[in-house]
Amino acid sequence: MMLLFDFPLFPEQASTVARDVDALYLGLVALTGGVSLLIWLVIFYFAIRYRRRPENELAQEEEAPKSLEMAWTIIPTLIFIGIFLAGAYVYFHVMRAPDNALDVYATGRQWMWKFQHPTGQREINTLHVPVNRPVRITMASEDVIHSLWFPAFRVKADVLPSRYRTLWFQATKPGRYHIFCAEYCGTLHSGMIGWVEVMEPTDYQRWLAGGTEGSLASQGEKLFQKYACNTCHTGDNTGRGPNLAGVYGKPVLLSDNTTATADDNYIRESILNPQAKIVQGFAPVMPTFQGQVSEDELIKLLAYVKSLGVQATPAPAVESPRSFVTAAGSPNNPGAQPPAATTTTSTTTQNGTHP
């Protein structure tokens, strides 16, 4: 009998959003269940109260009172608005990561989860995080669509092979919690599981002190040189590619006079498909790195571009008052003319060999 009471109906609430998600879910269950029960009781009562009788063989039609019509219009409307407001509150809370979130990168593949920390630690099917610290996970897939699910944290998001997505959580209790793939991804989908190790801050710092290959940014810098990106993106506005210093998160002016934000997906696209968005003032000469750069390497290159600070040396003057940017988007100084010989690629992180 004790086993019945020990069987949990829901995973443990172990994050800052878990209580809100559960409250919304249970509220919807209670509301829909109560309405269903009310409808059943009314139908049951009417079936008995207005059953066919010998003295009432012919039905008599009566118009419903205006007050009743108003009630069944206004009350459901207020309920639906309330559901929308509650859902919107939880949605924005779950989708907007705090600015001070710790960044972690996740790659899904059949059939495992690979995690990379900014300091360089790499894990497979295990993720170490500190308690009471927001953690933002940037995700991509190497093959098919997966779905990264942390039941105890009440967060889940599809992991796509074509672009980055993010989710975040803040664990509130140290412990060990499940990771699942919630999207059928192949024959061994059920084995695509893992664990989150939520640690006290001091224990987490000790874990971080373990040996690594260097930070993601430093590894990305080596790749930047390996693929000869630095021969075009020189960092001084004189190369064939735009300067990447301070580019991340900035608006990029494109050749068609539209703008794009140099976020994770823009940088990724500029590496794999540099002709998709050509930066204004530069020629589409960058080759594609599709099939040459792995998902892990893309993450390292992205980390390197993020780490680049704003250029310290003054840039030459440009014709347009608007800044030129790389396809990954580094703004060149407004107001200066680009050197006559500079033709550049539209990409971001890497501008490898030149055609």
C-alpha positions as CSV (number, residue, x, y, z in Angstrom):
1,M,0.0,0.0,0.0
2,M,2.9,2.3,0.8
3,L,4.1,1.9,-2.8
4,L,0.9,3.7,-4.1
5,F,1.8,6.8,-2.0
6,D,5.4,6.8,-3.1
7,F,4.5,6.8,-6.8
8,P,4.9,10.4,-8.1
9,L,2.3,11.7,-10.5
10,F,4.6,14.5,-11.6
11,P,8.4,14.9,-11.7
12,E,9.9,16.9,-8.9
13,Q,9.6,20.7,-9.2
14,A,13.3,21.7,-9.4
15,S,13.3,25.0,-11.3
16,T,12.0,28.5,-11.0
17,V,9.4,28.0,-13.7
18,A,8.2,24.6,-12.6
19,R,5.6,25.8,-10.2
20,D,4.1,28.3,-12.7
21,V,4.0,25.6,-15.5
22,D,2.3,23.1,-13.1
23,A,-0.2,25.7,-11.9
24,L,-1.2,26.6,-15.5
25,Y,-1.5,22.9,-16.4
26,L,-3.5,21.9,-13.3
27,G,-5.7,25.0,-13.7
28,L,-6.6,24.0,-17.3
29,V,-7.3,20.4,-16.2
30,A,-9.5,21.6,-13.4
31,L,-11.4,24.1,-15.6
32,T,-12.0,21.7,-18.5
33,G,-12.8,18.8,-16.2
34,G,-15.3,21.0,-14.3
35,V,-17.0,22.3,-17.4
36,S,-17.3,18.8,-18.8
37,L,-18.8,17.6,-15.5
38,L,-21.2,20.5,-15.5
39,I,-22.3,19.8,-19.1
40,W,-22.9,16.2,-18.3
41,L,-25.0,17.0,-15.2
42,V,-27.1,19.5,-17.1
43,I,-27.7,17.1,-19.9
44,F,-28.6,14.3,-17.4
45,Y,-31.0,16.7,-15.5
46,F,-32.7,17.9,-18.7
47,A,-33.0,14.4,-20.0
48,I,-35.1,13.5,-17.0
49,R,-36.8,16.8,-16.4
50,Y,-38.0,17.3,-20.0
51,R,-38.5,13.7,-21.0
52,R,-41.3,12.8,-23.4
53,R,-44.7,12.3,-21.6
54,P,-48.2,11.5,-22.8
55,E,-49.4,15.0,-21.9
56,N,-46.6,16.6,-23.7
57,E,-46.3,14.8,-27.0
58,L,-45.5,17.9,-29.1
59,A,-42.5,20.0,-28.2
60,Q,-43.1,23.6,-27.4
61,E,-40.4,26.0,-28.6
62,E,-39.4,28.8,-26.2
63,E,-36.9,31.6,-26.8
64,A,-34.1,31.6,-24.3
65,P,-34.0,34.6,-21.9
66,K,-31.7,37.5,-22.9
67,S,-29.9,37.2,-19.6
68,L,-29.0,33.6,-20.3
69,E,-27.7,34.4,-23.7
70,M,-25.6,37.2,-22.3
71,A,-24.3,34.9,-19.5
72,W,-23.1,32.1,-21.8
73,T,-21.4,34.7,-24.1
74,I,-19.7,36.9,-21.4
75,I,-18.6,34.2,-18.9
76,P,-16.7,32.0,-21.5
77,T,-15.2,35.1,-23.0
78,L,-13.8,36.2,-19.6
79,I,-12.5,32.6,-19.0
80,F,-10.7,32.5,-22.4
81,I,-9.1,35.9,-21.8
82,G,-8.0,34.7,-18.4
83,I,-6.5,31.5,-19.9
84,F,-4.7,33.6,-22.5
85,L,-3.2,36.0,-19.9
86,A,-2.0,33.2,-17.7
87,G,-0.5,31.3,-20.6
88,A,1.2,34.4,-22.0
89,Y,2.7,35.1,-18.5
90,V,4.2,31.6,-18.3
91,Y,5.3,31.7,-21.9
92,F,7.2,34.9,-21.7
93,H,8.7,33.7,-18.4
94,V,9.9,30.5,-19.9
95,M,11.1,31.9,-23.2
96,R,13.1,35.0,-22.0
97,A,16.4,34.0,-20.5
98,P,18.0,36.4,-18.0
99,D,20.9,38.5,-19.2
100,N,23.3,36.9,-16.6
101,A,22.5,33.3,-17.8
102,L,25.4,30.9,-18.0
103,D,25.8,29.7,-21.6
104,V,26.0,26.0,-22.5
105,Y,25.9,24.5,-26.0
106,A,24.1,21.3,-26.8
107,T,24.3,19.1,-29.9
108,G,21.8,16.3,-30.5
109,R,22.6,13.4,-32.7
110,Q,21.4,9.8,-33.1
111,W,21.4,8.9,-30.3
112,M,23.2,11.0,-27.7
113,W,23.4,14.5,-26.3
114,K,26.7,16.4,-26.4
115,F,27.2,19.4,-24.2
116,Q,30.0,22.0,-24.3
117,H,30.8,24.7,-21.7
118,P,32.3,28.1,-22.5
119,T,35.4,27.1,-20.5
120,G,36.0,24.1,-22.8
121,Q,34.6,21.1,-20.8
122,R,32.7,18.6,-23.0
123,E,30.2,16.1,-21.8
124,I,28.1,13.3,-23.4
125,N,24.6,12.5,-21.9
126,T,25.5,14.4,-18.7
127,L,25.3,18.1,-17.9
128,H,26.8,19.7,-14.9
129,V,25.2,23.1,-13.8
130,P,25.3,25.2,-10.6
131,V,22.2,25.6,-8.5
132,N,20.4,28.9,-8.4
133,R,22.1,30.2,-11.5
134,P,20.2,30.7,-14.8
135,V,21.6,28.4,-17.6
136,R,20.9,29.2,-21.3
137,I,21.4,26.2,-23.7
138,T,22.0,26.9,-27.4
139,M,21.0,23.8,-29.3
140,A,21.5,22.3,-32.8
141,S,21.2,18.9,-34.3
142,E,23.7,17.0,-36.5
143,D,21.0,14.9,-38.2
144,V,17.2,14.8,-37.6
145,I,14.9,16.8,-35.3
146,H,15.3,16.0,-31.6
147,S,13.7,17.6,-28.6
148,L,15.7,18.4,-25.4
149,W,13.5,17.9,-22.4
150,F,14.2,18.4,-18.7
151,P,11.1,17.1,-16.9
152,A,12.0,18.3,-13.5
153,F,12.6,21.8,-14.8
154,R,9.5,21.8,-17.0
155,V,11.3,23.1,-20.1
156,K,11.5,21.5,-23.5
157,A,12.4,22.6,-27.0
158,D,12.9,21.1,-30.4
159,V,16.5,20.8,-31.6
160,L,16.7,21.4,-35.4
161,P,19.4,20.5,-37.9
162,S,19.1,23.8,-39.8
163,R,19.4,26.5,-37.1
164,Y,20.1,27.3,-33.4
165,R,17.4,27.3,-30.8
166,T,17.7,28.2,-27.1
167,L,16.0,27.2,-23.9
168,W,16.9,28.2,-20.3
169,F,16.3,27.1,-16.7
170,Q,17.4,27.9,-13.2
171,A,17.7,24.8,-11.0
172,T,16.6,25.4,-7.4
173,K,17.6,22.1,-5.8
174,P,21.0,20.2,-6.0
175,G,20.5,16.7,-7.3
176,R,20.4,14.4,-10.3
177,Y,17.6,14.9,-12.8
178,H,16.6,13.2,-16.1
179,I,17.2,14.4,-19.6
180,F,15.1,12.9,-22.4
181,C,14.6,13.3,-26.1
182,A,10.9,14.1,-26.5
183,E,10.8,13.8,-30.4
184,Y,10.8,10.4,-32.1
185,C,14.2,10.4,-33.8
186,G,14.8,6.8,-34.9
187,T,15.0,3.2,-33.7
188,L,17.0,4.0,-30.6
189,H,15.0,7.1,-29.6
190,S,14.1,5.6,-26.2
191,G,17.8,5.3,-25.4
192,M,18.6,9.0,-26.0
193,I,18.6,9.9,-22.3
194,G,20.9,11.6,-19.9
195,W,21.3,13.3,-16.5
196,V,21.6,16.8,-15.2
197,E,23.9,17.1,-12.2
198,V,22.9,20.2,-10.3
199,M,25.7,21.2,-7.9
200,E,26.5,23.7,-5.2
201,P,28.5,26.6,-6.6
202,T,31.7,25.6,-4.8
203,D,31.4,22.0,-6.1
204,Y,30.7,23.3,-9.6
205,Q,33.8,25.5,-9.5
206,R,35.8,22.5,-8.5
207,W,34.4,20.5,-11.4
208,L,35.2,23.4,-13.8
209,A,38.8,23.3,-12.6
210,G,39.3,19.9,-14.3
211,G,41.5,19.7,-17.4
212,T,40.2,21.1,-20.6
213,E,41.5,21.9,-24.1
214,G,41.0,25.6,-23.4
215,S,37.9,27.8,-23.7
216,L,35.5,27.5,-26.6
217,A,36.6,30.9,-27.8
218,S,40.3,30.0,-27.8
219,Q,39.5,26.7,-29.7
220,G,37.4,28.8,-32.1
221,E,40.4,31.1,-32.7
222,K,42.5,28.2,-33.7
223,L,39.8,27.0,-36.2
224,F,39.6,30.6,-37.5
225,Q,43.2,30.4,-38.4
226,K,43.0,26.8,-39.6
227,Y,40.4,27.7,-42.2
228,A,42.3,30.8,-43.1
229,C,39.4,33.1,-42.1
230,N,42.0,35.6,-40.7
231,T,43.4,36.2,-44.2
232,C,40.1,38.1,-45.2
233,H,38.7,39.1,-41.8
234,T,41.9,40.8,-40.7
235,G,40.4,42.9,-37.9
236,D,41.7,46.2,-39.2
237,N,39.2,47.0,-42.0
238,T,41.8,46.3,-44.7
239,G,41.0,42.7,-45.6
240,R,38.7,41.3,-48.2
241,G,36.2,40.4,-45.5
242,P,34.5,42.8,-43.0
243,N,36.0,43.4,-39.5
244,L,34.4,41.0,-37.0
245,A,35.3,43.0,-33.9
246,G,32.2,43.8,-31.9
247,V,29.9,42.4,-34.5
248,Y,27.9,40.0,-32.4
249,G,24.3,41.2,-31.7
250,K,24.7,44.3,-33.9
251,P,22.5,45.2,-37.0
252,V,24.1,44.3,-40.3
253,L,23.4,46.4,-43.5
254,L,22.9,44.0,-46.4
255,S,23.4,44.6,-50.1
256,D,19.7,44.8,-50.7
257,N,19.4,47.6,-48.2
258,T,17.7,45.4,-45.6
259,T,19.2,44.7,-42.2
260,A,19.8,41.6,-40.2
261,T,20.9,41.0,-36.6
262,A,24.2,39.3,-36.2
263,D,22.9,36.6,-33.9
264,D,23.8,32.9,-33.6
265,N,21.7,31.8,-36.6
266,Y,23.1,34.7,-38.8
267,I,26.7,33.7,-38.0
268,R,25.9,30.0,-38.7
269,E,24.2,30.8,-42.0
270,S,27.1,33.1,-43.1
271,I,29.6,30.3,-42.5
272,L,27.5,27.5,-44.2
273,N,25.8,29.6,-46.9
274,P,27.7,32.9,-47.3
275,Q,25.8,33.9,-50.4
276,A,22.4,34.0,-48.6
277,K,23.0,37.5,-47.1
278,I,25.6,39.7,-48.7
279,V,26.9,42.6,-46.6
280,Q,26.7,46.0,-48.3
281,G,30.0,47.2,-49.5
282,F,31.5,43.7,-50.0
283,A,31.6,41.2,-52.9
284,P,30.1,37.7,-52.6
285,V,33.5,36.0,-52.8
286,M,33.5,33.8,-49.7
287,P,33.3,30.1,-50.3
288,T,30.8,27.9,-48.4
289,F,32.0,25.7,-45.5
290,Q,29.0,23.4,-45.7
291,G,30.2,19.9,-45.1
292,Q,33.7,21.1,-44.0
293,V,32.8,22.4,-40.5
294,S,31.1,20.2,-38.0
295,E,28.5,21.3,-35.5
296,D,31.0,21.3,-32.7
297,E,33.4,23.5,-34.7
298,L,30.5,25.9,-35.6
299,I,29.9,26.3,-31.8
300,K,33.6,27.1,-31.3
301,L,33.7,29.6,-34.1
302,L,30.5,31.2,-32.8
303,A,32.1,31.5,-29.4
304,Y,35.2,33.1,-30.9
305,V,33.1,35.7,-32.8
306,K,31.2,36.5,-29.6
307,S,34.4,37.0,-27.7
308,L,35.8,39.6,-30.2
309,G,35.7,43.1,-28.6
310,V,35.1,46.3,-30.4
311,Q,38.0,47.4,-32.6
312,A,40.4,49.6,-30.8
313,T,42.1,51.3,-33.7
314,P,40.3,53.9,-35.7
315,A,38.9,52.7,-39.0
316,P,39.3,54.5,-42.4
317,A,36.5,56.7,-43.5
318,V,33.4,55.3,-45.2
319,E,31.1,56.9,-47.8
320,S,27.9,55.9,-46.1
321,P,27.0,57.2,-42.7
322,R,25.8,53.7,-41.9
323,S,28.2,51.1,-40.8
324,F,29.4,48.3,-42.9
325,V,29.2,44.9,-41.2
326,T,30.4,41.4,-41.9
327,A,28.0,38.7,-42.7
328,A,28.5,37.8,-39.1
329,G,28.1,41.5,-38.7
330,S,31.0,43.5,-37.4
331,P,30.3,47.2,-37.9
332,N,33.0,49.2,-39.6
333,N,33.4,52.7,-38.4
334,P,30.7,55.0,-40.0
335,G,32.0,57.7,-42.2
336,A,35.0,56.1,-43.8
337,Q,35.8,55.0,-47.4
338,P,36.7,51.4,-47.7
339,P,40.1,50.8,-49.3
340,A,40.0,50.6,-53.1
341,A,41.1,47.0,-53.2
342,T,38.8,45.6,-50.6
343,T,36.2,43.3,-51.8
344,T,34.7,41.0,-49.3
345,T,32.6,38.1,-48.5
346,S,29.3,38.3,-47.0
347,T,30.1,36.0,-44.1
348,T,30.8,36.1,-40.6
349,T,33.0,33.9,-38.8
350,Q,35.1,32.4,-41.4
351,N,36.3,33.5,-44.7
352,G,38.5,30.7,-45.7
353,T,40.3,30.3,-49.0
354,H,39.5,32.8,-51.6
355,P,38.3,31.9,-55.1
